[in-house]
């Protein structure tokens, strides 16, 4: 689950491939439908992510975890000026 706010920031909650719960924060770059974030999982893993908005309601992203595994965040991701929620997996 992801939620985006009018402040161009948001939060993520998801489950990783190992079944651990993960939470994080993200922010959009000023003037773009692109951004970055950090996710921490209850198994101790952390990941930095970057994402791209395809529209105001969908996008994709990914990054690398602290153990070198690839992280993938298919859309839809929330719009930067929205209070709606979407899913990120």
C-alpha positions in Angstrom: 0.0 0.0 0.0 1.3 3.5 -0.8 -0.1 6.9 0.1 1.0 10.2 -1.5 0.3 13.6 -0.1 0.1 17.2 -1.4 3.5 17.8 0.2 5.0 15.6 -2.6 5.9 13.0 0.0 4.4 9.7 0.9 4.6 6.4 2.7 4.9 2.7 1.5 4.0 -0.5 3.2 4.7 -3.8 1.5 5.8 -7.4 2.0 9.1 -8.5 0.5 9.8 -11.8 -1.3 10.9 -13.5 1.9 7.5 -12.5 3.6 8.9 -9.7 5.8 6.9 -6.6 6.3 8.5 -3.4 5.0 7.7 0.3 5.5 9.3 3.4 4.1 9.0 7.0 3.0 9.4 8.6 -0.4 9.5 12.1 -2.0 9.0 13.4 -5.5 11.6 15.6 -7.1 10.4 19.2 -7.5 8.5 19.7 -10.7 8.8 16.0 -11.8 6.8 12.8 -11.6 10.0 11.1 -10.4 11.4 10.6 -6.9 13.3 8.5 -4.3 12.8 6.8 -1.0 14.0 4.4 1.7 12.4 1.2 2.8 13.2 -0.7 6.0 12.0 -4.3 6.6 11.4 -6.1 9.9 14.1 -8.7 8.9 16.7 -5.9 9.0 17.0 -5.3 5.3 16.9 -1.7 4.0 16.5 -0.5 0.4 16.9 2.7 -1.5 14.5 3.2 -4.3 13.9 5.5 -7.2 10.6 5.7 -9.1 9.0 7.3 -12.2 5.4 8.3 -12.5 3.8 7.3 -15.9 0.7 9.3 -15.1 -0.7 11.1 -12.1 -2.0 7.7 -10.9 0.5 5.1 -11.9 4.2 4.4 -12.2 7.0 2.1 -11.4 10.3 2.0 -9.5 13.0 -0.1 -8.0 16.3 -0.1 -6.2 18.8 -2.2 -4.3 18.5 -3.7 -0.8 21.3 -3.7 1.8 22.2 -7.3 0.8 22.4 -6.5 -2.9 19.1 -7.9 -4.0 17.0 -6.0 -6.6 13.9 -4.3 -5.4 11.0 -3.8 -7.8 8.0 -1.5 -7.3 5.4 -1.9 -10.0 2.6 0.6 -10.1 0.3 2.1 -9.5 2.1 4.5 -7.3 0.2 7.5 -5.9 0.2 11.0 -7.5 2.4 13.6 -5.8 -0.5 16.1 -5.1 -3.0 13.5 -4.1 -4.3 12.1 -0.9 -5.4 8.9 -2.5 -3.9 5.5 -1.8 -2.5 2.9 -4.3 -0.7 -0.4 -4.1 3.0 -1.0 -4.4 4.4 -4.5 -4.5 
